[in-house]
Amino acid sequence: MSQKTKSSGAGRKKIKWSKYLPAYLMLVPGVVYMIINNYIPLYGITIAFRKLDFKKGILNSPFCGLENFKFLFASGNMGPILRNTILYNLAFIVLGVVVPVTVAILFNEIRSAGAKKFYQTSVFLPHLMSMVIVSSLVFNFLSGDSGFLNKSIIEPLTGHTIAFYQEKKWWPFILTFVYLWKGMGFSLVLYLSSLLSISNDYYEAATIDGASKLQQIRYITLPLLKPTMIMMVLMGISKIFNSDFGLFYQVPRNSGAIYSVTQTLDTYVYNALMNQNNIMMSSAASVFQSVVGLVLVVSSNLLIKKISPEDAII
């Protein structure tokens, strides 16, 4: 009897394995890519704590402790650079939730299926564009010699042009606008998918009770979107010391005249690496960004867990 039970159990296991084998095989390329791209390079973290000697290799180079981090922060430019990195990311976190949620709610009110697909495609298209293309589009709008804004609007109305790539006051608004325009599509898809999962029964009951459209949004839509919004905020907080390199390097075209408002930690490290060939400082900056991002996202999640435990990630 026990032998029959064992054989039947083995048979069930074999059938289960064969049933899920195709799914496991589909996971193999992704797992291999993750190991090669994410885990094998982790040993390179040690570069941040070593005085790299290419002849000796990474693991045999002498250990120097936190000297590379001291060199990173020894520059007098680090204060404005960290200020730019943090303030831009804070603006991106706030506007990156408010604007897509607003647009998603408006999109959800469109009844024509054809119009909804057209608008969704139009908003999502910039997300698929390379930052090189976006940089060219921005330059075609802002160029002082042939830009659309200068030649078609500003010069005919005022008689002069604006040197956007020389005047720093415009760039906080330009970079924020470009970020929202390009990243809107991805966030919109997430929020729209969350909106579609909300049952119409809630809205029908609210309508029967006499709730207006704004009241339905306030008491039904926004509370049910809260988990998605919290997830997006936490993702933004984890990258608060990182910046979109393409946005801050390619869109302003690395113009030195506007460094004070466009240079972030990533672009500073890149410029220093290209000019000084200091791989150790670059590695130290990456480790600093990762550690601070981990601390911030864990702290934020713990805070959310105390305030609203059901909305915390873990």
C-alpha positions in Angstrom: 0.0 0.0 0.0 2.8 2.4 0.9 4.6 1.5 -2.3 1.5 2.4 -4.4 1.2 5.7 -2.5 4.8 6.5 -3.2 4.5 5.5 -6.9 1.3 7.6 -7.3 3.0 10.6 -5.6 6.0 10.3 -7.9 3.7 10.1 -10.9 1.9 13.2 -9.8 5.2 15.0 -9.4 6.4 13.9 -12.8 3.1 15.1 -14.4 3.4 18.5 -12.6 7.0 18.9 -13.7 6.2 18.2 -17.4 3.2 20.6 -17.2 5.3 23.6 -16.0 8.5 22.7 -17.9 7.8 25.0 -20.8 7.3 27.9 -18.4 10.6 27.2 -16.7 12.4 27.0 -20.0 11.0 30.4 -20.9 12.5 31.8 -17.7 16.0 30.5 -18.6 17.0 33.4 -21.0 15.8 36.1 -18.5 17.5 34.4 -15.6 20.8 34.0 -17.5 20.6 37.6 -18.6 20.0 38.8 -15.0 22.9 36.8 -13.7 25.3 38.1 -16.4 24.1 41.7 -16.3 23.2 42.2 -12.6 25.1 39.7 -10.5 28.4 38.9 -12.1 29.5 42.6 -12.3 28.8 43.0 -8.5 32.4 42.1 -7.8 33.3 45.5 -9.5 31.9 47.2 -6.4 35.3 46.6 -4.8 36.8 49.2 -7.3 35.2 51.9 -5.1 37.4 50.8 -2.2 40.6 50.1 -4.1 43.4 52.1 -5.7 43.0 50.4 -9.1 46.1 49.1 -10.8 45.3 47.8 -14.2 48.4 45.6 -14.2 47.4 43.9 -11.0 43.7 43.6 -11.8 40.7 44.5 -9.6 41.1 41.9 -6.8 44.8 42.3 -6.5 44.8 46.2 -6.4 45.6 47.7 -3.0 42.7 48.5 -0.6 42.3 52.2 0.1 39.2 52.3 2.3 37.1 55.4 1.7 39.7 57.5 -0.1 37.7 57.4 -3.3 34.6 58.7 -1.6 36.7 61.5 0.0 38.0 62.5 -3.4 34.4 62.4 -4.8 33.2 64.9 -2.2 36.4 67.0 -2.2 35.2 69.1 -5.1 33.4 72.3 -4.3 30.8 71.6 -7.0 29.3 68.6 -5.1 26.9 70.8 -3.2 25.1 72.3 -6.2 25.3 68.9 -8.0 23.6 67.0 -5.2 21.1 69.9 -4.9 20.2 69.6 -8.6 20.0 65.8 -8.4 17.7 65.8 -5.4 15.4 68.7 -6.3 14.8 67.5 -9.8 14.0 64.0 -8.6 11.6 65.4 -6.0 9.8 67.4 -8.7 9.8 64.4 -10.9 8.3 62.2 -8.1 5.5 64.6 -7.3 4.6 65.6 -10.9 5.2 62.1 -12.1 2.3 61.0 -10.0 0.0 63.9 -10.1 0.1 64.5 -13.9 -0.2 60.9 -15.1 -3.0 60.1 -12.6 -4.9 63.2 -13.8 -4.4 62.2 -17.4 -5.4 58.6 -16.7 -8.6 59.7 -15.1 -9.4 61.9 -18.1 -8.6 59.1 -20.5 -10.9 56.8 -18.6 -13.8 59.1 -19.3 -13.4 58.8 -23.1 -16.1 56.6 -24.4 -15.0 56.2 -28.0 -12.8 53.2 -28.3 -11.1 54.6 -31.4 -10.4 58.0 -29.8 -9.1 56.3 -26.7 -6.6 54.1 -28.6 -5.4 57.1 -30.7 -4.8 59.3 -27.6 -3.1 56.4 -25.7 -0.8 55.7 -28.7 0.0 59.4 -29.0 1.0 59.8 -25.4 2.9 56.5 -25.2 4.9 57.1 -28.4 7.5 59.5 -26.8 8.4 56.8 -24.3 9.6 54.6 -27.1 11.9 57.3 -28.6 15.6 57.4 -28.0 16.9 60.3 -25.9 19.0 61.2 -28.9 15.9 61.8 -31.0 14.3 63.7 -28.1 17.4 65.9 -27.8 17.3 66.6 -31.6 13.6 67.6 -31.3 14.3 69.9 -28.4 17.2 71.5 -30.2 15.0 72.1 -33.3 12.5 73.9 -31.0 15.0 75.9 -29.0 18.0 76.6 -31.3 18.8 80.3 -31.5 19.6 80.2 -35.2 16.8 78.0 -36.6 14.6 76.9 -33.7 10.9 76.9 -34.2 10.2 78.9 -31.1 12.7 81.6 -31.9 12.0 81.9 -35.6 8.3 81.4 -35.7 7.1 82.9 -32.4 9.6 84.8 -30.3 11.4 86.8 -33.0 8.3 87.9 -34.9 6.6 89.1 -31.7 9.6 90.6 -29.9 12.2 91.3 -32.5 14.9 89.3 -30.8 15.7 85.7 -30.0 16.4 83.8 -26.8 19.7 81.9 -26.4 18.2 79.0 -24.5 21.4 77.0 -24.4 23.2 79.9 -22.8 20.6 81.1 -20.3 20.1 78.8 -17.3 16.8 80.2 -16.0 14.8 78.3 -18.6 16.2 74.8 -18.0 14.4 73.7 -14.8 11.2 74.1 -16.7 12.5 72.6 -20.0 13.9 69.5 -18.3 10.8 69.0 -16.2 8.6 69.3 -19.3 10.7 66.9 -21.4 10.7 64.4 -18.5 7.0 64.5 -18.2 6.4 64.4 -21.9 8.7 61.4 -22.5 7.8 59.4 -19.4 4.0 60.0 -19.4 3.2 57.0 -21.5 4.7 54.4 -19.2 3.1 55.8 -16.1 -0.2 56.2 -17.9 -0.3 52.5 -18.9 0.1 51.5 -15.2 -2.6 53.8 -13.9 -5.0 53.0 -16.7 -4.6 49.3 -16.0 -5.3 50.0 -12.4 -8.4 52.0 -13.3 -9.7 49.2 -15.5 -9.5 46.8 -12.6 -11.9 48.9 -10.5 -15.4 47.4 -10.6 -18.2 49.6 -12.1 -20.4 48.5 -9.2 -18.7 51.1 -7.0 -19.5 53.9 -9.4 -23.1 52.7 -10.0 -23.7 52.6 -6.3 -22.2 56.1 -5.9 -24.3 57.5 -8.7 -27.5 56.1 -7.1 -26.5 57.7 -3.8 -26.2 61.1 -5.7 -22.4 61.4 -5.7 -21.0 63.8 -8.3 -18.2 62.8 -10.7 -15.6 64.7 -8.6 -16.8 62.9 -5.4 -16.5 59.6 -7.2 -12.9 60.4 -8.1 -12.1 61.5 -4.6 -13.7 58.7 -2.7 -13.5 55.8 -5.1 -10.9 56.3 -7.8 -8.0 57.9 -5.9 -8.2 55.5 -2.8 -8.2 52.5 -5.1 -5.2 53.9 -7.1 -3.3 54.6 -3.9 -1.3 51.3 -3.9 -0.1 52.0 -7.5 0.8 55.6 -6.6 2.7 54.4 -3.5 4.7 51.9 -5.6 5.6 54.6 -8.1 6.7 57.0 -5.3 8.8 54.3 -3.7 10.5 53.5 -7.0 11.2 57.3 -7.5 12.6 57.6 -3.9 15.0 54.7 -4.6 16.5 56.6 -7.5 16.5 60.0 -5.9 20.3 60.2 -6.1 20.3 59.0 -9.7 19.3 60.9 -12.7 18.4 60.2 -16.3 21.8 60.6 -18.0 20.3 61.2 -21.4 17.9 63.9 -20.1 20.6 65.9 -18.3 23.5 65.3 -20.7 22.0 65.1 -24.2 19.1 67.4 -24.0 21.1 70.4 -22.7 23.9 69.3 -25.1 26.4 69.4 -22.2 26.5 73.2 -22.4 28.9 74.5 -19.8 27.0 77.8 -19.5 24.1 76.1 -17.8 26.0 73.6 -15.7 24.7 75.2 -12.5 21.2 74.0 -13.2 21.7 71.0 -15.5 24.6 69.1 -14.0 23.7 66.1 -11.8 25.8 63.5 -10.1 25.7 61.2 -13.1 26.7 63.8 -15.6 29.4 65.1 -13.2 30.9 61.7 -12.8 30.8 61.1 -16.6 32.6 64.4 -17.4 35.1 63.7 -14.7 35.7 60.2 -16.0 36.1 61.4 -19.6 38.5 64.2 -18.5 40.4 62.4 -15.7 39.9 58.8 -16.6 39.2 58.1 -12.9 37.2 54.8 -12.8 37.5 54.6 -9.0 35.6 57.9 -8.4 32.9 56.7 -10.9 32.6 53.5 -9.0 32.4 55.3 -5.6 29.6 57.5 -6.9 27.6 54.5 -8.1 28.0 52.7 -4.8 27.0 55.9 -2.9 23.9 56.2 -5.1 22.9 52.6 -4.6 23.4 52.6 -0.8 21.6 55.9 -0.3 18.7 54.7 -2.6 18.4 51.4 -0.7 18.3 53.2 2.7 15.7 55.7 1.5 13.4 53.1 -0.1 13.5 50.9 3.0 12.9 53.8 5.3 10.0 55.0 3.2 8.5 51.6 3.1 8.8 51.3 6.9 7.1 54.7 7.3 4.3 53.6 5.0 3.9 50.4 6.9 3.3 52.3 10.1 0.8 54.7 8.6 -1.0 52.4 6.2 0.2 48.7 6.6 -1.9 47.4 3.8 -0.2 49.6 1.2 3.4 48.7 2.1 5.3 46.6 -0.3 6.5 44.2 2.3 
